[in-house]
């Protein structure tokens, strides 16, 4: 059975932005709004605490039928039975991840500003490729910059979903969507805002509007 196209808000549940308790409460409110994906990204928590937080997030995501991906941790993904993994360029084990997780898993790859790397990732079995940072990022200020033109070219050339990441917020999201991005990956752009739930709702609405315009072109 073919998987429906990936399109919409991609919430990065980064444990550096909130306490585990607050993160769970916030995601429980955001998930019913209809994000396309959630990714658990552990940067600061001890491994046992991170594992239990990921397990709790997975339960929330399963209730709302939103896929949860694990950042750069194939072992944890397998242990939990999460929907898939997101792999950084330094962890380019896409073929290995596909072999271990099976054909139904979702696998994403960070490609920064490199179309050739994205093409290789697709050939290896990635379901989506991620470009960024497209704007200044608070969670990863040192990440390589990616141009909006790369997103536009990737959308034209690649047969998988194109994800944009890095500094995406309500005020600049439309600029990214206009270049053809299928997924808007937001960490601080949602969880670092004064009202994460209202912000997520606005971003989801912008993604829906973009998809509607695309379908009518």
Secondary structure by P-SEA (a helix, b strand, c coil): ccccccccbbbccccccccaaaaaaaaaaaaaccccbbbbbbccccaaaaaaaaaaaaaaaaaacbbbbbcccaaaaaaaccccccccccccaaaaaaaaacccbbbbbbbcccaaaaaaaaaacccbbbbccccccccccccbbbbaaaaaaaaaccccbbbbbcccccccaaaaaaacccbbbbcccccccccaaaaaaaaaaaaaaaaaaaaac
